[in-house]
């Protein structure tokens, strides 16, 4: 899917994406629910190669969709009534610490 979407859409609908996809985010921006991002499949690229869409939109590979799905599943198991802000907080914690958040 080569289009920009907001991070909220990814977190709320993460189960709709393929496990082969990756989440691309802007490297120089503080991420929020409204941050533009992209879900791209990098399977056909060399390890160090970035997709043209990501380069054109100044996005970097942040996490695999498998990781994002795991983060969302974990926070929903801990707190079934979690908010979109809770999802973002859990994602940021995972990205910064390579570990699930504990509520």
C-alpha positions in Angstrom: 0.0 0.0 0.0 1.9 3.0 -1.2 0.0 5.9 0.5 0.5 8.0 3.6 -1.8 7.2 6.5 -1.9 8.4 10.1 -0.3 6.3 12.8 -3.7 6.1 14.6 -5.1 4.2 11.6 -2.2 1.7 11.8 -2.6 1.1 15.5 -6.4 0.7 15.5 -6.4 -1.5 12.4 -3.1 -3.3 12.8 -4.7 -6.8 12.2 -5.5 -5.7 8.6 -1.9 -5.6 7.6 0.2 -8.5 6.3 3.0 -9.8 8.6 5.3 -9.2 5.7 4.8 -5.4 5.9 6.9 -2.9 7.8 5.9 0.4 9.4 7.8 3.4 8.1 7.8 6.7 10.1 9.6 10.0 9.8 13.0 9.8 11.6 13.2 13.4 12.7 9.7 13.9 14.1 8.1 13.2 17.5 5.5 10.6 16.6 1.9 11.2 17.5 -1.4 9.6 16.5 -1.6 12.0 13.6 1.9 11.4 12.3 1.9 10.4 8.6 3.4 7.0 8.0 3.3 4.2 5.5 3.0 0.4 5.5 5.3 -1.0 3.0 6.5 -4.5 2.0 10.2 -4.8 1.8 10.6 -8.4 0.9 11.8 -7.8 -2.6 14.5 -5.3 -1.5 18.1 -5.9 -0.4 18.7 -5.6 3.3 20.0 -2.0 3.2 17.7 -0.8 0.4 14.8 1.5 1.2 11.5 1.6 -0.8 11.3 4.5 -3.2 8.0 5.6 -1.6 9.7 5.8 1.8 12.6 7.9 0.4 10.3 10.2 -1.5 8.3 10.9 1.7 11.3 11.0 4.1 10.3 7.9 6.0 12.5 5.2 7.6 11.8 1.6 8.5 10.7 1.7 12.2 9.2 -1.7 13.0 7.9 -4.7 11.4 4.1 -5.1 11.4 4.6 -8.3 13.4 6.2 -6.2 16.1 3.4 -3.6 16.0 0.8 -6.4 16.1 2.5 -7.8 19.2 2.6 -4.4 20.9 -1.1 -3.8 20.2 -2.1 -7.4 21.3 -0.1 -7.1 24.5 -1.6 -3.7 25.6 -5.1 -4.9 24.7 -4.5 -8.1 26.9 -3.4 -5.9 29.8 -6.1 -3.3 29.3 -9.0 -4.4 27.1 -10.5 -0.9 27.2 -7.3 0.8 26.1 -7.5 4.1 24.3 -5.7 5.2 21.1 -3.3 7.1 23.3 -2.5 3.9 25.2 -1.7 2.2 21.9 0.7 5.0 21.0 2.3 5.0 24.4 2.9 1.2 24.2 4.3 1.6 20.7 6.7 4.3 21.7 7.8 2.3 24.7 8.5 -0.7 22.6 10.4 1.3 20.0 12.6 3.0 22.7 13.1 0.0 25.0 12.6 -3.1 22.7 10.2 -4.4 25.4 6.5 -4.4 26.0 5.1 -1.8 28.3 3.7 -3.0 31.7 0.7 -1.1 33.0 
